[in-house]
Amino acid sequence: MKRKVKIFVFTRSLDKGVGISKWIVDYYSTLAQYKEFEITLMLESGETNYDNLTELPFSIERMPHIKKHPIKAIKSWIVLSHRSDIDWYHFHTDSFINFFPFLFLKRVPQLSNQVQH
C-alpha cells in the first residue's frame, strides 16, 4: 500500500464565516476526500468558533502563539522541523512575524530546495 502524502496547513485561527477560514475548511475537506492525503491543520492561536471540528475530515492540532509564548513556539517549530514524514507545508499567515518558521523548515532536507530565501 502506498504511503499517504502528509500535508501540514498552518493558520492563526478558524473563524466561521471568515473568508480564508471558510476557504481552508472547504478546500482541505475536499482534498481529504482523496484517500492518498493525510491533512493536519495547525492553529497558532488555537481559537476557533467552528462547532463540529471533530466532523472535519482532517486532524487539528494547536501550536503556541509566537507572540504570547515565544519559547514554546520555537521549541514546537524545532520539533516539527525534525519530522521527516511531512511532505508539504502550507501557510496562511497574516503577519510578517510568521516568516520565522521558514528558518526552521529550511533545514529539512527534502524541503531545502523548495524554500526560497
C-alpha distances in whole Angstrom, upper triangle without the diagonal:
4,7,9,12,15,18,22,25,28,31,34,34,33,37,36,38,38,37,34,33,33,31,28,28,28,26,23,23,22,19,18,18,15,12,10,13,14,18,21,24,27,31,33,36,34,36,35,37,34,34,31,29,27,26,24,21,20,22,25,26,30,31,35,37,38,42,42,40,40,39,37,35,35,34,31,30,30,28,26,26,25,22,19,16,18,17,20,23,25,29,32,35,38,40,41,40,36,36,36,32,32,34,31,28,30,29,25,25,22,24,28,28,27,30,33,36
4,6,9,12,15,19,22,25,28,32,32,31,35,35,36,36,34,32,31,30,28,26,26,26,23,20,21,20,17,16,16,13,10,8,11,12,16,19,22,25,28,31,34,32,34,33,35,33,33,30,28,26,25,23,20,19,20,23,25,28,29,33,35,36,39,40,38,38,37,35,33,33,32,29,28,28,26,23,24,23,19,17,14,15,14,17,20,22,26,29,32,35,37,37,37,33,33,33,29,29,31,28,25,27,26,22,22,19,21,24,24,23,26,29,33
4,7,9,12,16,19,22,25,29,29,29,32,32,34,34,32,29,28,28,27,24,24,24,22,19,19,19,16,14,16,13,10,7,9,10,13,16,19,21,25,27,30,29,31,31,33,30,31,28,25,24,23,21,18,16,17,20,21,25,25,29,31,32,36,36,34,34,33,31,29,29,28,25,24,24,22,19,20,19,16,13,10,11,11,14,17,19,23,26,29,32,34,34,34,30,30,29,26,25,27,25,22,24,23,19,19,16,18,22,22,21,23,27,30
4,6,9,13,15,19,22,25,26,25,28,29,30,30,29,26,24,25,23,20,20,20,18,15,16,16,12,11,12,10,8,5,5,6,10,12,16,18,22,24,27,26,28,27,29,27,28,25,22,21,20,18,14,13,14,17,19,22,23,27,29,30,33,34,32,32,32,29,27,27,26,23,22,23,21,18,19,19,15,13,10,10,9,12,15,16,20,22,26,29,31,32,31,28,28,28,24,24,26,24,20,23,23,19,19,16,18,21,22,20,22,26,29
4,6,10,13,16,20,23,24,23,27,27,29,28,26,23,22,23,21,18,18,19,16,13,15,15,11,11,13,10,9,6,5,6,8,11,14,16,20,22,26,24,27,26,28,26,27,25,22,21,21,18,15,13,14,16,18,21,21,25,27,27,31,32,30,30,30,27,25,25,25,21,20,21,19,16,17,17,14,12,9,8,6,8,11,13,17,19,22,26,28,28,28,24,24,24,21,20,23,21,17,20,20,16,17,13,14,18,18,17,18,22,25
4,7,10,13,17,20,20,21,24,25,27,26,25,21,20,21,19,16,17,18,15,12,14,15,12,11,14,12,11,9,6,5,6,8,11,13,17,19,22,21,23,23,25,23,25,23,19,19,19,16,14,11,11,13,14,17,18,21,23,24,27,28,27,26,26,24,21,22,21,18,17,18,16,13,14,15,11,10,7,5,5,7,9,11,14,17,20,24,25,26,25,21,22,22,18,18,20,18,15,18,18,15,16,13,13,17,18,16,17,21,24
4,6,10,13,17,17,17,21,22,24,22,21,18,17,18,16,13,14,15,13,10,12,14,10,10,14,13,13,11,7,6,5,6,8,10,14,16,19,18,21,20,23,21,23,21,18,18,18,15,13,10,11,12,13,15,16,19,20,21,25,26,25,24,25,22,20,20,20,17,15,17,16,12,14,15,12,12,10,6,6,5,6,7,11,13,16,20,22,22,22,18,19,19,15,16,19,17,14,17,18,15,16,14,13,17,18,15,15,19,22
4,7,10,13,14,15,19,20,22,21,20,16,15,17,16,12,13,16,13,11,13,15,13,12,16,16,16,14,11,9,6,5,6,7,10,12,16,15,18,18,21,19,22,20,16,17,18,15,14,10,10,10,10,12,12,16,17,18,21,22,21,20,21,19,16,17,17,14,12,15,14,10,12,14,11,12,11,7,8,6,5,6,8,11,13,17,19,20,19,15,16,16,13,13,16,15,12,15,17,14,16,15,13,17,18,15,15,18,20
4,7,10,11,12,15,17,19,17,16,12,12,14,12,9,11,13,11,9,12,14,12,12,16,16,17,16,12,11,7,6,5,6,9,11,14,13,15,15,18,17,20,19,15,17,17,14,13,10,10,9,10,11,12,15,15,16,19,21,20,20,21,19,16,17,18,15,13,17,16,12,14,17,15,16,14,11,11,8,6,5,6,8,10,14,16,17,17,13,15,16,12,14,17,16,14,17,18,16,19,17,15,18,19,16,15,18,20
4,7,9,11,14,16,18,16,16,12,11,14,13,10,12,15,14,12,15,17,16,16,20,20,21,20,16,14,11,9,6,5,6,7,11,11,13,14,17,17,20,19,16,18,19,16,16,13,12,10,10,10,9,12,12,13,16,17,17,17,18,16,13,15,16,13,12,15,15,12,14,17,16,17,16,13,14,11,8,6,5,6,8,11,13,14,14,10,12,13,10,12,15,14,13,16,18,17,20,19,16,19,20,17,16,18,19
4,6,8,11,14,15,13,13,9,9,12,12,9,11,14,14,13,15,18,17,17,21,22,23,23,19,17,13,11,8,6,5,6,9,9,10,11,14,14,18,18,15,18,19,16,17,14,14,11,11,10,10,12,11,12,14,16,16,17,19,17,14,16,18,15,14,18,18,15,17,20,19,21,20,17,17,14,11,9,6,5,6,9,11,13,13,10,13,14,12,14,17,17,16,19,21,20,23,22,20,22,23,20,18,20,21
4,7,10,13,15,12,13,11,10,13,14,12,13,17,17,16,18,21,20,20,24,25,26,26,22,20,16,14,10,8,5,5,6,7,8,9,13,14,17,18,16,19,20,18,19,17,15,12,12,10,9,10,8,10,12,13,14,15,17,16,13,15,18,15,15,18,19,17,19,22,21,24,23,20,21,18,14,12,10,8,7,8,10,13,12,10,13,14,13,16,18,18,18,21,23,23,26,25,22,24,26,23,21,22,23
4,6,10,12,10,12,10,8,11,13,11,11,15,16,15,16,19,20,19,23,24,26,26,22,20,16,14,10,9,5,6,6,6,5,6,9,10,14,15,12,16,17,15,17,15,14,11,11,9,10,12,10,13,14,14,16,17,20,18,15,18,20,17,17,21,21,19,21,24,23,25,24,21,22,20,16,14,12,10,10,11,13,16,16,14,17,18,17,19,22,21,21,24,26,25,29,28,25,27,29,26,24,25,26
4,6,9,8,10,8,5,8,10,9,8,12,13,13,14,17,18,18,20,23,24,25,21,19,15,13,10,10,8,10,9,8,7,5,7,7,11,12,10,14,15,12,15,14,13,11,12,11,13,15,14,17,18,18,19,21,23,21,19,22,23,20,20,24,24,21,24,26,25,27,25,22,23,20,18,15,13,11,12,13,16,19,19,17,20,21,20,22,25,24,23,27,29,27,30,29,27,29,30,27,26,27,28
4,6,6,9,9,6,8,11,11,10,13,15,15,16,19,20,20,22,25,27,28,24,22,19,17,14,14,11,13,11,11,8,5,6,7,10,13,12,16,16,14,17,17,17,14,15,15,16,18,16,19,20,20,21,23,26,24,22,25,26,23,24,27,27,25,27,30,29,31,29,26,26,24,21,18,16,13,14,14,17,20,21,19,22,24,23,25,28,27,27,30,32,31,34,32,30,32,33,30,28,30,31
4,6,9,10,7,7,10,11,9,11,14,15,15,17,19,19,21,24,26,27,24,23,19,18,15,16,14,16,15,14,11,8,6,6,9,11,11,15,15,13,16,17,17,15,17,17,19,21,20,23,23,23,25,27,29,27,25,28,29,26,27,30,30,27,30,32,31,32,30,27,28,25,23,20,19,16,17,17,20,24,24,22,25,27,26,28,31,30,29,32,35,33,36,34,32,35,36,32,31,32,34
4,6,9,7,6,10,11,11,12,14,16,16,18,20,21,22,25,27,29,26,25,21,21,18,19,17,19,18,17,14,11,9,9,12,14,14,18,17,16,19,19,20,18,21,20,22,24,22,25,25,25,28,29,32,30,27,30,32,29,29,33,32,30,32,35,33,35,33,29,29,26,24,21,20,16,18,17,21,24,25,23,26,28,27,29,32,32,31,34,36,35,38,36,33,36,36,33,31,32,34
4,6,5,6,9,10,11,12,14,16,16,18,20,21,23,25,28,28,25,24,21,20,16,17,15,16,16,16,13,11,11,11,14,16,16,19,19,17,20,19,20,18,20,19,21,22,20,22,22,23,25,27,30,28,25,28,30,27,27,30,30,28,30,33,31,33,31,28,28,24,22,19,17,13,14,13,17,20,22,20,23,25,24,26,29,29,28,31,34,32,35,33,31,33,34,30,28,29,31
4,6,5,6,9,10,11,12,14,15,16,18,20,22,24,26,27,24,23,20,20,17,18,16,18,18,18,16,14,14,14,17,18,17,21,20,18,19,19,20,19,21,21,22,23,21,23,24,25,27,28,31,29,26,28,30,28,27,30,31,28,29,32,31,32,30,27,26,23,21,17,15,12,13,13,17,20,22,20,22,25,24,25,28,29,27,30,32,31,34,32,29,31,31,28,27,27,29
4,5,5,6,9,10,10,12,14,15,16,18,20,22,24,24,21,21,17,17,13,14,13,15,15,16,14,13,14,13,17,18,16,20,19,16,18,17,18,16,18,18,19,21,19,20,21,23,24,25,28,26,23,25,27,24,23,27,27,24,25,29,27,28,27,23,23,19,17,13,12,8,10,10,14,17,19,17,19,21,20,21,25,25,23,26,29,28,30,28,25,28,28,24,23,24,25
4,5,5,6,9,10,11,12,14,15,16,18,21,23,23,20,19,15,15,11,12,11,13,13,13,12,10,10,10,13,14,13,16,16,13,15,14,15,13,15,15,17,19,18,20,21,22,23,24,27,25,22,24,26,23,22,26,26,23,25,28,26,28,26,22,22,19,17,14,12,9,11,12,16,19,20,17,20,22,21,22,25,25,24,27,29,28,30,28,26,29,29,26,24,26,27
4,5,5,6,8,10,10,12,14,15,17,19,22,23,20,19,16,16,13,15,14,17,17,16,15,12,12,10,13,13,13,16,15,12,14,14,16,15,18,18,20,22,21,24,25,25,27,28,30,28,25,28,29,26,26,29,29,26,28,30,28,29,27,24,24,21,19,16,15,12,15,16,19,22,23,21,23,25,24,25,28,28,27,29,32,30,32,30,28,31,31,27,27,28,30
4,6,5,6,8,10,11,12,14,16,18,20,21,18,18,15,15,13,15,15,17,18,18,17,14,15,13,16,16,15,18,17,13,15,14,16,16,18,19,21,23,22,24,25,26,28,28,31,29,25,28,29,26,25,28,28,25,26,29,27,28,26,22,21,18,17,13,13,11,14,15,19,21,23,20,22,24,22,23,27,27,25,27,30,28,30,28,25,28,28,24,24,25,27
4,6,5,6,8,10,10,12,14,16,18,19,15,15,11,12,9,12,12,14,16,15,15,13,14,12,15,15,13,15,15,11,12,11,13,12,15,16,17,20,19,21,23,24,25,25,28,25,22,24,26,22,21,25,24,21,23,25,23,24,22,19,18,15,14,11,11,9,12,14,17,20,21,18,20,22,20,21,24,24,22,24,27,25,27,25,23,26,26,22,22,23,26
4,6,6,6,8,10,10,12,15,17,18,15,14,11,11,9,12,12,16,17,15,14,12,13,10,12,11,10,12,11,8,9,9,11,11,14,16,18,21,21,23,25,25,26,27,29,26,24,26,27,24,23,27,26,22,25,27,25,25,23,20,20,17,16,13,14,12,15,17,21,23,24,21,23,25,22,23,27,26,24,27,29,27,29,27,25,28,29,25,25,27,29
4,6,5,6,9,10,11,14,16,18,15,15,13,14,13,16,16,19,20,19,18,15,15,13,15,14,13,15,13,10,10,11,14,15,18,19,22,25,24,26,28,29,30,31,33,30,27,29,30,27,26,30,29,25,27,29,27,27,25,22,21,18,18,15,16,14,18,19,23,25,26,23,25,27,25,26,29,29,26,29,31,29,31,28,26,30,30,26,26,28,30
4,5,5,6,9,10,12,15,15,13,13,11,13,12,15,16,19,21,20,20,17,18,16,18,16,15,17,15,11,11,11,14,15,18,20,21,24,24,26,28,29,30,30,32,29,26,28,29,26,25,28,27,23,25,27,25,25,22,19,18,15,15,12,14,13,16,19,22,24,25,22,23,25,23,23,27,26,24,26,28,26,28,25,23,26,26,22,23,25,28
4,5,5,6,9,10,12,13,10,10,7,9,9,13,14,17,19,18,18,16,18,15,17,15,13,14,13,9,8,8,11,12,15,17,19,22,23,24,27,28,28,28,30,27,24,26,27,23,22,25,24,20,22,24,22,22,19,16,15,13,13,11,13,13,16,19,22,24,25,21,23,24,21,22,25,24,22,24,26,24,26,23,21,25,25,22,22,24,27
4,6,5,7,9,12,13,11,11,9,11,11,15,16,19,21,19,19,16,17,14,15,13,11,12,10,7,6,7,11,12,16,18,21,24,25,27,29,30,30,31,32,29,27,29,29,25,25,28,26,23,25,27,24,24,21,19,18,16,16,15,16,16,19,22,25,27,28,24,26,28,25,25,29,28,25,28,30,27,29,26,25,28,29,25,26,28,31
4,5,5,8,11,12,11,12,11,14,14,18,19,22,24,22,22,20,20,17,19,16,15,16,13,10,9,10,14,16,19,22,24,27,28,30,32,33,33,33,35,32,29,31,32,28,27,30,29,25,27,29,26,25,22,20,18,17,17,16,18,17,21,24,27,29,30,26,28,29,26,27,30,29,26,29,31,28,29,26,25,29,28,25,26,28,31
4,5,6,9,9,7,9,9,12,13,16,18,22,24,22,23,21,22,19,21,18,16,17,15,12,9,10,13,15,18,21,23,26,27,28,31,32,32,32,33,31,28,29,30,26,25,27,26,22,24,25,22,22,19,16,15,13,15,13,16,16,20,23,26,28,28,25,26,27,24,24,28,26,23,26,27,24,26,22,22,25,25,22,23,25,29
4,5,7,8,6,7,7,10,12,15,18,21,23,21,22,20,21,18,19,16,14,14,12,9,6,7,10,13,16,19,21,25,26,28,31,31,31,31,32,29,27,29,28,25,24,27,25,21,23,24,21,21,17,15,15,14,15,15,17,18,21,24,27,29,29,26,27,28,24,25,28,27,24,26,28,24,26,23,22,26,26,23,24,27,30
4,6,9,8,10,10,14,15,19,21,25,27,24,25,23,23,20,20,17,16,15,13,11,7,10,13,16,19,23,25,29,30,32,35,35,35,35,36,33,31,32,32,28,28,30,28,25,27,28,24,24,20,19,18,17,19,18,21,21,25,28,31,32,33,29,30,31,28,29,32,30,27,30,31,28,29,26,25,29,29,26,28,30,34
4,6,6,9,11,14,16,20,23,26,28,26,27,25,26,23,24,21,19,18,16,14,10,11,15,18,21,24,26,30,31,33,36,36,36,36,36,34,31,32,32,29,28,30,28,25,26,27,23,22,19,17,16,16,18,18,21,22,25,29,31,33,33,30,30,31,28,28,31,29,26,28,30,26,27,23,23,27,27,24,26,29,32
4,5,8,10,14,17,20,23,26,29,26,28,26,27,24,24,21,19,18,16,14,10,11,14,18,20,24,26,30,31,33,36,36,35,36,36,33,31,32,31,28,27,29,27,24,25,25,22,21,17,16,15,16,18,19,22,23,27,30,33,34,34,30,31,32,28,28,31,29,26,28,29,25,26,23,23,27,27,25,27,30,33
4,7,10,14,16,20,23,26,29,27,28,27,29,26,27,23,21,20,19,16,13,13,15,18,20,24,25,29,30,32,35,36,35,34,35,32,30,30,30,26,25,27,25,22,23,23,19,18,14,13,12,13,16,17,21,23,26,29,32,33,33,29,29,30,26,26,29,27,23,25,26,22,23,19,20,24,24,22,24,27,30
4,6,10,13,16,19,22,25,23,25,23,25,23,24,21,18,18,17,14,11,9,12,15,17,20,21,25,27,28,31,32,31,31,31,29,26,27,27,23,22,24,22,19,20,21,17,16,13,11,10,11,13,14,17,19,22,26,28,29,29,25,26,26,23,23,26,24,21,23,24,20,21,18,18,22,22,20,21,25,28
4,7,10,13,16,19,22,20,22,21,23,21,22,19,16,15,15,12,9,7,8,11,13,17,18,22,24,26,29,29,28,28,28,25,23,24,24,20,20,21,19,16,18,18,15,15,11,10,10,10,12,13,16,18,21,25,27,28,28,24,25,25,21,22,24,22,19,22,23,19,21,18,18,22,23,20,22,25,28
4,7,10,13,16,19,17,19,18,20,18,19,17,14,14,14,11,8,5,7,9,11,14,16,19,21,22,26,26,25,25,26,23,21,22,22,18,18,20,18,15,17,18,15,15,12,10,10,10,10,10,13,15,18,21,23,25,24,21,22,22,19,19,22,20,18,21,22,19,21,18,18,21,22,20,20,23,26
4,6,10,13,15,13,16,15,18,16,18,16,12,12,14,11,10,6,5,6,7,10,12,16,17,19,22,23,22,22,23,20,17,19,19,15,15,17,16,12,15,16,14,15,12,10,12,11,10,10,12,13,16,19,21,23,22,18,20,20,16,18,21,18,17,20,21,18,21,19,18,21,23,20,20,23,25
4,6,10,12,11,12,12,15,13,16,14,11,12,14,10,11,7,6,5,6,8,10,14,15,17,20,20,19,20,21,18,16,18,18,15,15,18,16,13,16,18,16,17,15,12,14,12,10,9,10,11,13,16,18,20,19,16,18,18,15,17,20,18,17,20,22,19,22,21,19,22,24,21,20,23,25
4,6,9,8,11,12,15,15,17,16,13,14,16,14,14,11,9,6,5,5,6,10,11,13,16,16,16,16,17,15,12,14,15,11,11,15,14,11,14,16,15,17,16,13,15,13,10,10,10,10,12,15,16,18,17,13,16,16,13,15,18,16,15,19,20,18,21,20,19,21,23,21,19,22,23
4,6,5,7,9,12,13,15,16,12,14,17,14,16,13,11,7,6,5,6,9,9,12,14,14,14,15,17,14,12,15,16,12,13,17,16,14,17,19,18,21,19,17,18,16,13,12,11,10,11,13,14,17,15,13,16,16,14,17,19,18,17,21,22,21,25,24,22,24,26,23,21,23,24
4,6,8,11,14,15,18,19,16,18,20,18,19,16,14,11,9,6,5,6,5,8,10,10,11,12,14,12,9,12,14,11,11,15,15,14,16,19,18,21,21,18,20,18,14,13,11,11,10,12,12,14,12,10,13,13,12,15,17,16,16,20,21,21,24,24,22,24,26,23,21,22,23
4,5,9,12,14,17,18,15,18,20,19,21,18,16,12,10,7,7,7,5,9,10,9,10,12,15,13,11,14,16,13,15,18,18,17,20,22,22,25,24,22,24,21,18,17,14,13,12,13,13,16,14,13,16,16,15,19,20,19,20,23,25,24,28,28,25,27,29,27,24,26,26
4,7,10,12,14,15,12,14,17,16,18,15,13,9,8,5,7,8,8,12,13,12,13,15,17,14,13,16,17,14,16,19,18,17,20,22,21,24,23,21,23,21,18,17,15,14,14,15,16,19,17,16,19,19,17,21,22,21,21,25,26,25,29,28,26,28,31,28,26,28,28
4,7,9,12,14,12,15,17,16,19,17,15,11,11,9,11,11,11,14,15,13,15,17,20,17,16,19,20,18,19,23,22,21,23,26,25,28,26,24,26,23,20,19,17,15,15,15,17,20,19,17,21,21,20,23,25,24,24,28,29,28,32,31,29,31,33,30,28,30,30
4,6,8,10,9,12,14,13,16,15,14,11,12,11,13,14,14,17,18,17,19,21,23,20,19,22,23,20,21,25,24,22,25,28,26,29,27,24,26,23,21,19,17,15,16,16,18,22,21,19,23,23,22,25,27,26,26,29,31,30,33,32,30,32,34,31,29,31,32
4,6,9,9,13,14,13,17,17,16,13,15,14,17,18,17,21,21,20,22,24,27,24,23,26,27,24,25,29,28,26,29,31,30,32,30,27,29,26,24,22,20,18,18,19,21,25,24,22,26,27,26,28,31,30,29,33,34,33,36,35,33,36,37,34,32,34,35
4,6,6,10,10,10,14,14,14,12,14,15,18,19,19,23,24,23,24,26,28,25,24,27,28,24,25,29,28,26,29,31,29,31,28,26,27,25,23,21,20,18,19,20,23,26,26,24,27,28,26,28,31,30,29,33,34,33,36,34,32,35,36,33,32,34,35
4,6,9,9,10,14,15,15,13,16,16,20,22,22,26,26,25,26,29,30,27,26,30,30,27,28,31,30,28,31,33,30,32,30,28,29,27,26,24,23,21,23,24,26,30,29,27,30,31,29,31,34,33,32,35,37,35,38,36,35,38,39,36,35,37,39
4,5,5,7,11,12,12,12,15,16,20,22,23,26,28,27,27,30,31,28,26,30,30,26,27,31,29,26,30,31,29,30,28,26,27,25,24,23,23,21,23,25,27,31,30,28,31,31,29,31,34,32,31,35,36,34,36,34,33,36,38,35,34,36,38
4,5,5,9,9,9,8,11,13,16,19,20,23,25,24,24,26,28,24,23,26,26,22,24,27,25,23,26,27,25,27,24,22,24,22,21,20,20,19,21,22,25,28,27,25,27,28,25,28,30,29,27,31,32,30,33,31,30,33,34,31,31,33,35
4,6,8,9,8,9,12,14,18,21,22,26,28,26,26,28,29,26,24,27,27,23,25,27,25,23,26,27,25,26,23,22,24,23,22,21,22,21,23,26,28,31,30,27,30,30,27,29,32,30,28,32,33,30,33,31,30,34,35,32,32,35,37
4,6,9,10,11,14,17,21,24,25,28,30,29,29,31,32,29,27,30,30,26,27,30,28,25,28,29,26,28,25,23,24,23,23,22,23,22,24,27,29,32,32,29,31,32,29,31,34,32,30,33,34,32,34,32,31,35,36,33,33,35,38
4,6,7,9,13,15,19,22,23,26,28,28,28,29,30,27,25,28,28,24,25,27,25,23,26,27,24,25,22,20,21,20,19,18,19,18,21,24,26,29,29,26,28,29,26,27,30,29,27,30,31,29,31,29,28,31,32,29,29,32,34
4,7,10,13,17,20,23,24,27,30,29,29,30,31,28,26,28,28,24,24,27,25,22,24,26,22,23,20,18,18,18,18,17,19,19,22,25,28,30,30,26,28,29,25,27,30,28,26,29,30,27,29,26,26,29,30,27,28,31,33
4,7,10,13,16,20,21,24,26,26,26,27,27,24,22,24,24,20,20,23,21,18,21,22,19,20,16,15,16,15,15,14,16,17,19,22,25,27,26,23,25,25,22,23,26,24,22,25,26,24,26,23,23,26,27,25,25,28,30
4,7,10,13,17,19,21,24,24,23,24,24,21,19,22,21,17,18,21,18,16,19,20,17,18,16,14,16,15,15,15,16,17,19,22,24,26,25,22,24,24,20,22,25,23,21,25,25,23,25,23,23,26,28,25,25,28,30
4,7,10,13,15,18,21,20,19,21,22,18,17,19,19,15,16,19,17,15,18,20,17,19,17,15,17,16,14,14,15,15,17,19,21,23,22,19,22,21,18,21,23,21,20,24,25,22,25,24,23,26,28,25,24,27,29
4,7,10,13,15,18,17,16,18,18,15,13,16,15,12,13,16,14,12,16,17,15,18,16,14,17,16,14,14,14,15,16,19,20,22,20,17,20,19,16,19,21,19,18,22,22,21,24,23,22,25,27,24,23,26,27
4,7,9,12,15,14,13,14,15,12,10,14,13,10,12,15,14,12,16,18,17,20,18,17,19,18,15,15,14,15,15,17,18,20,18,15,18,17,15,18,20,18,18,22,22,21,25,24,23,25,27,25,23,26,27
4,6,9,12,11,10,11,12,9,7,10,10,7,9,12,11,10,13,16,15,19,18,16,19,17,14,15,13,14,14,16,16,17,15,13,15,14,12,15,17,15,15,19,20,19,23,23,21,23,25,23,21,23,24
4,6,9,8,6,8,9,6,5,9,9,8,10,13,13,13,15,17,18,21,21,19,22,20,17,18,16,16,15,16,15,17,14,12,15,14,13,16,17,16,17,20,21,21,25,25,23,25,27,25,23,25,25
4,6,5,6,7,10,8,6,10,12,10,11,14,15,15,17,20,20,23,24,21,23,21,18,17,15,14,12,13,12,14,11,10,13,13,12,16,17,16,18,21,22,22,26,26,24,25,28,25,22,24,24
4,6,5,4,8,8,5,8,10,10,10,13,15,15,16,19,20,23,24,21,23,21,18,18,15,15,12,13,11,12,8,8,11,10,10,14,14,14,16,18,20,21,24,25,23,23,26,24,21,22,21
4,6,6,10,10,9,11,14,14,14,17,19,18,20,23,24,27,28,25,27,25,21,20,17,17,14,13,11,12,9,10,13,12,13,17,17,17,19,22,23,24,28,29,26,26,29,27,24,24,23
4,6,9,9,9,12,14,14,15,17,19,19,21,23,24,28,28,26,28,26,23,22,19,19,16,16,14,16,12,13,16,15,16,19,20,19,21,24,25,26,30,31,28,29,31,30,26,27,26
4,6,6,6,9,10,11,12,14,16,16,18,20,22,25,26,24,27,25,22,22,20,20,17,18,16,17,13,14,16,14,15,18,18,17,20,22,23,24,27,29,26,27,30,28,25,27,26
4,6,5,6,9,10,11,12,14,15,16,19,20,24,25,23,26,24,21,21,19,19,17,17,15,15,11,12,14,11,12,16,15,14,17,19,20,21,25,26,24,24,27,26,23,24,23
4,5,5,6,9,10,11,12,14,15,17,19,23,24,23,26,24,21,22,21,22,20,21,18,18,14,14,16,13,13,17,15,14,17,19,19,20,24,26,24,24,28,27,24,25,24
4,6,5,6,9,10,11,12,14,16,17,21,22,21,24,23,20,21,19,20,19,20,19,19,15,15,17,14,13,17,16,14,17,20,19,20,24,25,23,24,27,26,24,25,25
4,5,5,6,9,10,10,12,14,16,19,20,18,21,20,17,17,16,17,15,17,15,16,12,11,13,10,10,13,13,12,14,17,17,18,21,23,21,21,24,23,20,22,22
4,5,5,6,9,10,10,13,15,18,20,18,21,20,17,18,16,18,16,18,17,16,12,11,12,9,8,12,11,9,12,14,14,15,19,21,19,19,22,21,19,20,19
4,5,5,6,9,10,11,13,17,18,17,20,20,18,19,18,20,19,21,20,20,16,15,16,12,11,14,13,10,13,16,15,15,19,21,19,20,24,23,20,23,22
4,5,5,6,9,10,11,15,16,15,18,17,15,17,16,18,17,20,19,19,16,14,15,12,10,13,13,10,12,15,15,15,18,19,18,19,23,21,19,22,22
4,5,5,6,9,10,13,15,13,16,15,12,14,13,16,15,18,17,17,14,12,12,9,7,10,10,7,8,11,11,11,15,16,15,16,19,18,15,18,18
4,5,5,6,9,12,14,14,16,16,14,17,17,19,19,22,20,19,17,15,14,11,9,11,10,6,9,11,10,10,14,16,15,15,19,18,16,19,19
4,5,5,7,11,12,12,15,16,14,17,17,20,20,23,22,22,19,17,17,14,11,14,13,9,10,13,12,11,15,16,16,17,20,20,18,21,22
4,5,5,9,10,9,12,12,11,14,14,17,18,21,20,20,18,15,15,13,10,12,12,9,8,12,11,10,13,14,13,15,18,17,16,19,20
4,6,8,10,9,12,12,11,14,15,18,18,21,21,20,18,15,14,12,9,10,10,6,5,8,7,6,10,11,10,11,15,14,13,16,17
4,6,9,10,12,14,13,17,18,21,22,25,24,24,21,19,18,16,12,13,13,9,9,11,9,7,10,11,12,13,16,17,16,19,20
4,6,7,10,12,12,15,17,21,22,25,25,25,23,20,19,17,14,14,15,11,10,13,11,8,10,11,12,14,17,17,16,20,21
4,6,8,11,12,16,18,22,23,27,27,26,25,22,21,19,16,16,16,13,11,13,11,8,9,8,10,13,15,15,16,19,21
4,6,9,11,15,18,21,23,27,27,27,26,22,22,21,17,17,18,15,13,15,14,11,11,10,12,15,17,16,17,21,23
4,6,8,11,14,17,19,23,24,24,23,19,19,18,14,14,16,14,11,13,13,10,11,9,10,13,15,14,14,18,21
4,7,10,14,17,19,23,24,24,24,20,19,19,16,15,17,15,12,13,14,10,11,8,8,12,13,11,13,17,19
4,7,10,13,16,20,21,21,21,17,16,17,13,13,16,14,11,13,14,11,12,10,8,12,13,10,11,14,17
4,7,10,12,16,17,17,17,13,13,14,10,10,13,12,9,12,13,11,14,12,9,12,14,11,10,13,16
4,7,10,13,15,16,16,12,13,14,11,11,15,14,12,14,16,15,17,15,12,15,16,12,11,14,16
4,6,10,11,12,13,9,10,12,10,10,14,14,12,14,17,16,19,17,14,16,17,14,12,14,16
4,7,10,11,13,10,11,14,12,13,17,17,16,18,21,20,23,21,18,20,21,17,15,16,18
4,6,8,9,7,9,11,11,12,15,16,16,18,21,20,23,22,19,21,22,18,16,16,17
4,7,9,8,10,13,14,15,17,19,19,20,23,24,27,26,22,24,24,21,19,18,19
4,5,6,8,11,12,14,16,17,18,19,22,23,26,26,22,23,24,21,18,18,17
4,5,6,9,11,12,13,16,16,17,20,22,25,25,21,21,22,20,16,15,14
4,5,7,9,11,12,14,15,16,19,20,24,24,21,21,22,20,17,16,15
4,5,7,8,10,12,12,14,17,18,21,21,18,18,20,18,14,15,14
4,6,6,8,10,11,11,14,16,19,19,15,15,17,15,11,11,10
4,5,5,7,9,10,12,14,17,18,15,15,17,16,12,13,12
4,5,5,6,9,11,11,15,15,13,13,16,14,11,12,12
4,5,5,6,9,10,13,13,10,10,12,11,7,9,9
4,6,5,7,10,13,14,11,10,13,13,9,10,9
4,5,6,8,11,13,11,10,14,13,10,13,12
4,5,5,9,10,7,8,11,10,8,11,12
4,6,8,9,6,5,8,8,6,9,9
4,6,9,8,6,10,11,10,12,12
4,6,5,6,9,10,10,13,14
4,5,5,8,10,11,14,15
4,6,7,8,10,13,16
4,5,5,6,10,12
4,6,6,9,10
4,6,8,10
4,6,10
4,7
4
